[in-house]
């Protein structure tokens, strides 16, 4: 009787493992389909995009190659978004939620880490991002969010990171 019960338990375990493996395979295929290919080509002129030149609308960003291409994209954003998707690239998604708490971001609350600007919902989330910036950068980029780059200091502003003892 014990042998029969043991055989049944082994059979159930093997069947469960097989089903889990099949489900994992399906998830991997779905993830492969959902992979994000960032935009590299201007949808107007076909040139290489300049990450400093873009048009934003509805939480999305389309990069262009030159200043002359911004106006056509602003005029017909949907047309150019479809054109980008038609070549297998992804229209950039702007950050709208805090990667720590999930709330709506406050554009006045952010931290600059590893050359990227990450917006948060409140000051309390800044320390969590600064403690493990890679975790939050990866999380946002996995979601397809294009992070703003840290602005370069103006010519008159010395680059520094220590802010204790002075306000500006």
Secondary structure per residue as TSV (DSSP state, phi and psi in degrees):
chain	resnum	aa	ss	phi	psi
A	1	X	-	360.0	-40.1
A	2	X	H	-64.3	-37.7
A	3	X	H	-64.7	-38.7
A	4	X	H	-66.4	-44.7
A	5	X	H	-63.6	-41.5
A	6	X	H	-64.1	-41.6
A	7	X	H	-62.9	-39.6
A	8	X	H	-65.8	-44.9
A	9	X	H	-62.2	-41.9
A	10	X	H	-63.2	-42.4
A	11	X	H	-61.4	-42.0
A	12	X	H	-65.2	-43.0
A	13	X	H	-62.8	-43.2
A	14	X	H	-65.2	-43.1
A	15	X	H	-63.2	-42.3
A	16	X	H	-63.5	-41.2
A	17	X	H	-65.4	-39.6
A	18	X	H	-64.0	-44.4
A	19	X	H	-63.6	-40.1
A	20	X	H	-64.2	-40.0
A	21	X	H	-63.6	-43.0
A	22	X	H	-63.8	-42.4
A	23	X	H	-63.9	-40.4
A	24	X	H	-61.8	-41.1
A	25	X	H	-61.5	-41.0
A	26	X	H	-64.1	-43.7
A	27	X	H	-63.4	-38.8
A	28	X	H	-64.0	-40.8
A	29	X	H	-66.0	-40.9
A	30	X	H	-64.4	-40.4
A	31	X	H	-64.7	-37.5
A	32	X	H	-63.0	-41.0
A	33	X	H	-64.3	-37.5
A	34	X	T	-83.6	1.6
A	35	X	-	-57.1	142.2
A	36	X	-	-97.1	124.9
A	37	X	-	-108.6	110.1
A	38	X	B	-65.1	147.9
A	39	X	-	-64.7	129.6
A	40	X	-	-122.9	-15.1
A	41	X	B	-118.2	135.8
A	42	X	-	-67.2	127.9
A	43	X	T	-74.4	-12.2
A	44	X	T	-91.5	-56.7
A	45	X	T	-104.3	-14.6
A	46	X	-	85.8	2.5
A	47	X	S	-80.4	175.5
A	48	X	B	-69.6	136.0
A	49	X	-	-70.4	151.1
A	50	X	E	-108.6	115.9
A	51	X	E	-64.6	-8.8
A	52	X	E	-92.0	-7.2
A	53	X	E	-119.9	121.9
A	54	X	E	-162.9	168.7
A	55	X	E	-128.6	136.7
A	56	X	E	-113.3	143.7
A	57	X	E	-162.2	133.8
A	58	X	T	55.6	38.1
A	59	X	T	79.1	10.2
A	60	X	E	-122.0	159.1
A	61	X	E	-134.8	132.1
A	62	X	E	-115.0	124.0
A	63	X	E	-87.3	150.2
A	64	X	E	-130.6	173.1
A	65	X	S	-91.5	-26.2
A	66	X	S	-150.6	166.6
A	67	X	T	-60.2	-32.3
A	68	X	H	-65.4	-19.7
A	69	X	H	-89.4	-10.0
A	70	X	H	-66.1	-47.4
A	71	X	H	-59.3	-46.7
A	72	X	H	-60.3	-37.3
A	73	X	H	-68.7	-41.2
A	74	X	H	-63.3	-35.3
A	75	X	H	-70.1	-40.6
A	76	X	T	-137.5	68.3
A	77	X	H	-57.2	-45.3
A	78	X	H	-60.7	-40.5
A	79	X	H	-59.0	-46.2
A	80	X	H	-75.6	-30.1
A	81	X	H	-63.4	-43.3
A	82	X	H	-63.9	-37.9
A	83	X	H	-63.3	-41.6
A	84	X	H	-63.7	-48.2
A	85	X	H	-64.9	-30.4
A	86	X	H	-64.9	-23.9
A	87	X	T	-100.6	13.8
A	88	X	T	82.6	13.2
A	89	X	-	-102.3	164.9
A	90	X	B	-109.6	133.8
A	91	X	-	-69.9	132.0
A	92	X	E	-62.8	141.7
A	93	X	E	-105.2	130.7
A	94	X	-	-84.4	152.0
A	95	X	-	-72.5	124.9
A	96	X	-	-124.1	-16.3
A	97	X	B	-123.7	151.2
A	98	X	-	-71.2	128.7
A	99	X	T	-72.1	-12.8
A	100	X	T	-91.6	-57.7
A	101	X	T	-99.9	-17.3
A	102	X	-	85.2	0.8
A	103	X	-	-79.5	174.5
A	104	X	B	-67.6	137.6
A	105	X	-	-73.5	154.3
A	106	X	E	-112.5	113.3
A	107	X	E	-61.6	-12.2
A	108	X	E	-90.3	-8.7
A	109	X	E	-113.1	114.4
A	110	X	E	-159.6	168.5
A	111	X	E	-136.2	144.4
A	112	X	E	-102.8	114.6
A	113	X	E	-134.8	136.1
A	114	X	T	52.1	37.6
A	115	X	T	78.2	8.3
A	116	X	E	-124.9	146.2
A	117	X	E	-100.4	123.0
A	118	X	E	-115.1	121.0
A	119	X	E	-86.4	150.4
A	120	X	E	-133.2	174.2
A	121	X	S	-88.1	-27.4
A	122	X	S	-154.4	162.5
A	123	X	T	-59.3	-29.1
A	124	X	H	-62.7	-24.0
A	125	X	H	-82.4	-18.8
A	126	X	H	-60.9	-46.9
A	127	X	H	-60.9	-36.6
A	128	X	H	-65.7	-39.4
A	129	X	H	-69.5	-43.2
A	130	X	H	-65.3	-27.3
A	131	X	H	-71.4	-30.9
A	132	X	S	-147.9	68.3
A	133	X	H	-60.9	-37.7
A	134	X	H	-58.1	-41.2
A	135	X	H	-57.2	-46.6
A	136	X	H	-78.2	-34.3
A	137	X	H	-62.8	-47.3
A	138	X	H	-61.5	-42.2
A	139	X	H	-59.0	-49.1
A	140	X	H	-66.8	-43.9
A	141	X	H	-67.1	-33.2
A	142	X	H	-63.8	-32.1
A	143	X	T	-79.5	-2.7
A	144	X	T	87.8	10.9
A	145	X	B	-79.0	131.2
A	146	X	-	-94.4	116.4
A	147	X	-	-84.0	142.0
A	148	X	E	-66.3	148.6
A	149	X	E	-84.2	154.9
A	150	X	-	-66.2	124.8
A	151	X	-	-61.2	143.0
A	152	X	-	-75.7	144.2
A	153	X	-	-64.3	145.3
A	154	X	-	-68.3	163.8
A	155	X	T	-57.3	-36.0
A	156	X	T	-81.1	-12.4
A	157	X	S	-99.5	122.5
A	158	X	-	-73.6	140.8
A	159	X	-	-77.8	122.5
A	160	X	-	-151.3	158.7
A	161	X	-	-118.6	-13.8
A	162	X	-	-85.7	117.0
A	163	X	-	-113.4	3.8
A	164	X	T	-71.7	136.5
A	165	X	T	90.6	-2.9
A	166	X	-	-152.6	155.1
A	167	X	-	-119.3	142.6
A	168	X	-	-155.3	360.0
